[in-house]
Structure formats: C-alpha cells, structure tokens
C-alpha cells in the first residue's frame, strides 16, 4: 500500500501527527520512533502534498526534548528535519540556538 501515493501520504501525515502527540505527552522515545518510521518511508524526499511546516514542527519538538540529553542529539534531529524543510525558520533558528549553547 505504501507504493500508492495516497496511502503513503496518509501514513506520513499519521506519523507526523503521532510524533507531535507523543512529544506533547512527554513520550520522547515514542516520538523518536515515529520520526524514524517517517524517515524510512520518505527516504529523504517529502511529497508535495505534505506540509513542510508540519514536518518542521515534529522535528523541532523532538529536537527540543532530545536537547535535554545532549546538544548533539538535538542537532541531529534538526538536520534530519532540514532535509524535508530546508527553509524552515523554526529549525534554522533552533539550530543556531543549540550551536551557540
């Protein structure tokens, strides 16, 4: 089913939603798992129908909580998010903030 565009996009949107929800519920490992699954599906290419801002939000939230573990973890999540949303002011701002800490 993931080969079909509509199903793939639906699953991508679901993983984005679940990642944000998991962070809001303070379940970082679950959120990271959702983004890793998202990564496996997208493989570096975001479909045009998926909102870049939603992807950036999910990665920024996970990065923010990963920052509590280490700055490098946060930066790694930000870099992954920038692959899908390279012009995101949210991710670029966080990247600068974490680099200067």
N, C-alpha and C positions, 0 to 999 in steps of 0.2 A: 504493500500500500504506500510505502514511503516514496516509491518511484513516481507516484501520481502527484502532480503539483498541489492540488487542493488538500489532499491528506497530509502531505509534507508540511504545508503552511500551517495547517491546523495543529499538528503536533509541535511545530516550532513555537507557535503562539502559546500553546499549553505549557511548554517548558519555561518560557519566559514568565508567564503568569505564576507558575508554581515556584520558580526561583525567588521572585519578589515576595510571594506569600510566605515562603519558608524563612526568608530573612526577617520579615516583619514579625514572625512568630519565634524569632531567635533560634532557628534551627539551621545553623550555618552549614553543617555537613550535608544536610539535605539540599540546601540551595546550591552548594558546590556540585553536588551530584546532578542536579537538574541542568546546570550550565555545562557540565561535562557531556551530558547526553545531547544537549543542544549542539555542542561542538561536533560531536560525532555525526549528527545529521547534516549540519551546514557545511562542514569541512572548508571553512574559510570564505564561503560565498553566501551572502544574505539575499534571499529572494526579494524582488522589487515590492512585493505586496506586504512585506513585514516592515513595520515602523522602526527606523533606526533609533529613535528616542526611547522606545520601549526596551530595546536591546541594551542601550547605554544605561538605562535605569537599573536593569537587572545586574549588569556587571559592576556598576558603581556601588550598589548596595552590598554585593558580595565583597567587593574590594574594601569597602569601609569596615566591615566586620572582620575581614581577614587581616586588616591592619593591626588589630589587637594582638595577633600572633606575631606578625613581622611586617616590616615595611616592604620587603621583597615579595612576600605573598600578595600584598595589595597591588604592587606594581605589576606583577604577573597577570592578575585578573584584569587590570586596566588595559594592559597591552592586548590581551585577548579580545576585550570589548572594542578596542580601537580597530581591530581587523574588520569589524562589522559596522562600526560607526566612527570612521576616521576623523570626522569633523565635529564630533560631539564636544561642545564646550564643557559639559559636565565631566566627561572622562579626562579631557585635556587639563582642566582645572585641578582635578584630583591628582593627576599625575605630577603636575608641578608642585602641588602642596606636599605630597608624600616624598618627593625627591628632596625637597628643601627641609625636611624634618630631621 
